[in-house]
C-alpha cells in the first residue's frame, strides 16, 4: 500500500490564511475586553500560537493563550491545560488544525463551557465537514470536500505549516 500526497496549501499560503483568520477573529470580537485563545495540544496549539502572534499585531484587545490536552482515546476524562487561566465571563476561542468528525471540539467545548465563559468561538485551519457531532467553526481557513478514506495532514517545519491531502492506494 502506498500513500499518495497532494499539497493543498504551502507555507506562504498558510501564513496568509492565518493572517486572514486572525483578522476575522478580531472582527468577530472587536467589542470584547479580552480574548483567550485555547489551542488543542499538538497542531491546534501551534495554530493558536500563530494566531496569537497575528492578533498581537492587529488588535488592541488584550489576548492570552493556553493549551488544552484531551485524551482522544478516553475523551470523557478531565482534560489538562497549561497554563491554567480563568475562563469565567471571558471570550474564548477554541482552536484546532483540522475538524473532521467534531468529536475533539465537542469534548473540549464541554470542558470550557463548564468554566462559564461569556462566549465560545471555534476556529480551524481545515474544515472537512464530516460531522458526527453538532459543532461548527466560526472561522475557517479552508474547507475541503474529502471522502472518508482520505486524510488531511497539517505539518509544521522551519518554513511554517503545510497542508496535504493523503490517499491510500493499493
ZICOR-V859944 format. One record per pair of residues at least 4 apart in sequence whose ideal C-beta (glycine too) atoms are under 6 Angstrom apart, sorted by the first residue. I is the first residue (numbers start at 1). J is the second residue. Records with the same first field share a line. If there is no record, write none. Layout:
BEGIN
I = J + J
END
This chain:
BEGIN
1 = 168 + 170
2 = 169
3 = 166 + 168
4 = 167 + 169
5 = 164 + 166
6 = 165
7 = 164
8 = 163 + 165
9 = 13 + 14 + 163
10 = 162
11 = 159 + 160 + 162
14 = 160 + 161
15 = 160
17 = 141
18 = 50
19 = 54
21 = 139 + 141
22 = 51 + 54 + 55 + 58
24 = 139
25 = 139
26 = 58 + 59
29 = 35 + 91
32 = 61 + 91
34 = 62
35 = 61 + 63 + 91
36 = 64 + 85 + 90 + 92
37 = 48 + 52 + 65 + 93
38 = 66 + 68 + 92 + 94
39 = 44 + 45 + 48 + 67 + 95
40 = 44 + 68 + 96
41 = 45 + 67 + 69
43 = 97 + 154
44 = 95 + 96 + 97
45 = 67
46 = 156
47 = 95 + 97 + 125
48 = 65 + 95
52 = 65
55 = 59 + 63
66 = 81 + 83 + 85
67 = 82
68 = 79 + 81 + 108
69 = 79 + 80
70 = 75 + 79 + 107 + 108
71 = 77
75 = 107
79 = 111
87 = 92 + 115 + 117
88 = 115 + 116
89 = 118
90 = 117
91 = 118 + 119
92 = 112 + 117 + 120
93 = 121 + 123
94 = 108 + 122
95 = 123
96 = 124
97 = 125 + 154
98 = 126 + 152
99 = 124 + 127
100 = 128 + 130
101 = 130 + 132
102 = 106 + 131 + 133 + 135
103 = 133
105 = 109 + 122 + 135
106 = 133 + 135
109 = 113
112 = 120
121 = 138
122 = 137 + 138
123 = 137 + 139
124 = 137 + 140
125 = 141
126 = 142 + 152
127 = 137 + 140 + 143
128 = 144 + 146
146 = 150
150 = 165 + 167
151 = 166
153 = 164 + 166
154 = 161 + 163
155 = 162
156 = 161
END
